[in-house]
Amino acid sequence: MRRLSGVLLAAALIVLPAFSQGDAGGFGRASAQGQGVTFDGDTALWTVAIKGDKTADFEQILGKLREALTKSEKPERKQQGAGWRVVKTPKPLPDGTVAYVHVINPVVKNADYSIMTILYEGFTDPTEQKALYDLYRGAFDKNLGAAGYTQVADLSK
């Protein structure tokens, strides 16, 4: 039963944001206007598809992202890192990509969650920035969905 509920939760995290309508927690609006990635609400779920043969590259980017967040002098970056987790599907999606879900709780209000912006802040050498961009660009396939949420119930209590 526990395994089934875990599978259902994972499926919901992947499928529901892809079919959601409206603002998408500020993600769609902000990205289209070049203002970065911000989220409304207390929690954000951001699902991306990574090329199946490039998951190690993406996970290397996640390591660099963690490093940039922890070494940043900006308090909001440290807050972002403290509440940002990433999980992935155990099996590839039908198209061969692997879904990674960024689980952000709590959301840091008005903070930019753009991965490349954070990496460029943390790694200022232009050669390293280009290498990080190329690695990320080579691994990334598409956004599957993103939204901010507000908690309505805590079932653990």
C-alpha positions in Angstrom: 0.0 0.0 0.0 2.8 2.4 0.9 4.5 1.7 -2.5 1.3 2.3 -4.3 0.8 5.6 -2.6 4.3 6.6 -3.4 3.8 5.7 -7.1 0.6 7.7 -7.2 2.2 10.7 -5.6 5.1 10.6 -8.1 2.7 10.3 -11.0 0.7 13.3 -9.7 3.9 15.4 -9.3 4.8 14.6 -12.9 1.5 14.7 -14.7 -0.6 17.3 -12.9 1.7 20.3 -13.4 2.0 19.4 -17.1 -1.8 19.8 -17.4 -2.3 22.7 -15.1 -3.8 25.9 -16.5 -3.2 29.5 -15.6 -0.4 31.3 -14.0 1.9 28.2 -13.2 3.0 29.9 -10.0 4.6 32.8 -11.9 6.9 30.4 -13.8 5.4 30.9 -17.3 4.9 34.6 -17.0 8.3 35.3 -15.6 10.2 33.1 -18.0 8.4 34.7 -21.0 9.3 38.2 -19.8 12.9 37.3 -18.9 12.5 38.1 -15.2 13.7 34.8 -13.8 11.9 32.0 -12.1 9.8 32.9 -9.1 7.0 31.1 -7.3 3.9 32.0 -5.4 2.7 30.0 -2.4 4.5 28.1 0.3 5.7 25.2 -1.8 6.7 24.9 -5.4 6.9 21.8 -7.7 8.9 22.3 -10.9 9.2 19.3 -13.2 11.8 19.1 -16.0 12.6 16.4 -18.5 16.3 15.5 -18.8 17.7 13.5 -21.7 18.0 9.9 -20.7 21.7 9.6 -21.5 22.6 13.0 -19.8 21.3 12.4 -16.3 24.8 12.3 -14.9 25.5 15.7 -16.5 22.4 17.1 -15.0 23.2 15.7 -11.6 26.6 17.3 -11.9 24.8 20.7 -12.5 22.8 20.1 -9.4 26.0 19.6 -7.4 27.3 22.9 -8.8 23.9 24.5 -8.0 24.2 23.3 -4.4 27.7 24.6 -4.2 26.7 28.1 -5.5 23.8 28.3 -3.1 25.8 27.3 0.0 28.8 29.6 -0.8 26.7 32.6 -1.7 26.9 35.7 0.4 23.3 36.4 -0.2 21.0 35.3 2.6 18.2 34.5 0.2 20.4 32.0 -1.7 21.2 30.2 1.5 17.5 30.1 2.4 16.7 28.7 -1.1 19.3 26.0 -0.7 17.9 25.0 2.7 14.4 24.3 1.3 15.2 22.9 -2.2 15.2 19.2 -2.9 15.3 17.4 -6.3 13.8 13.9 -6.9 13.7 11.9 -10.1 11.6 9.1 -11.6 13.1 5.7 -11.1 12.4 4.8 -14.8 12.5 6.9 -18.0 9.3 8.5 -19.4 7.9 7.0 -22.6 10.0 9.4 -24.7 13.2 8.2 -23.0 13.7 11.4 -20.9 13.9 11.3 -17.1 11.7 13.6 -15.0 13.3 15.5 -12.2 11.0 17.3 -9.8 12.3 20.3 -7.9 10.5 20.3 -4.5 10.9 23.7 -3.0 9.5 24.1 0.6 9.4 26.8 1.8 9.5 29.0 -1.2 11.6 32.1 -0.6 9.3 35.0 -1.7 10.5 36.9 -4.7 13.7 34.9 -5.0 14.9 33.9 -8.5 15.2 30.2 -8.9 16.8 30.3 -12.4 19.4 27.7 -12.3 21.8 29.4 -14.7 21.4 32.8 -12.9 22.4 31.1 -9.6 25.3 29.2 -11.3 26.6 32.4 -12.9 26.5 34.2 -9.5 28.4 31.4 -7.9 30.9 30.8 -10.7 32.2 34.1 -12.2 34.9 32.8 -14.5 33.6 33.1 -18.1 35.2 29.8 -19.2 33.6 27.9 -16.3 30.2 29.7 -16.9 30.3 28.5 -20.6 31.2 25.0 -19.5 28.3 24.9 -17.1 25.9 26.4 -19.7 27.0 23.8 -22.2 26.6 20.9 -19.7 23.1 22.1 -18.7 21.9 22.9 -22.2 23.1 19.4 -23.4 21.2 17.6 -20.6 18.0 19.7 -20.6 15.1 18.5 -22.8 12.0 20.5 -21.7 10.0 21.9 -18.8 7.1 19.7 -18.0 5.4 22.1 -15.5 5.8 24.3 -12.6 3.5 25.8 -10.0 3.4 27.3 -6.5 1.1 25.8 -3.9 -0.4 26.7 -0.6 -0.7 24.0 2.1 -4.3 23.1 3.0 -3.7 20.2 5.4 -0.8 18.6 7.3 -1.7 14.9 7.5 1.3 14.1 9.6 -0.3 15.8 12.6 
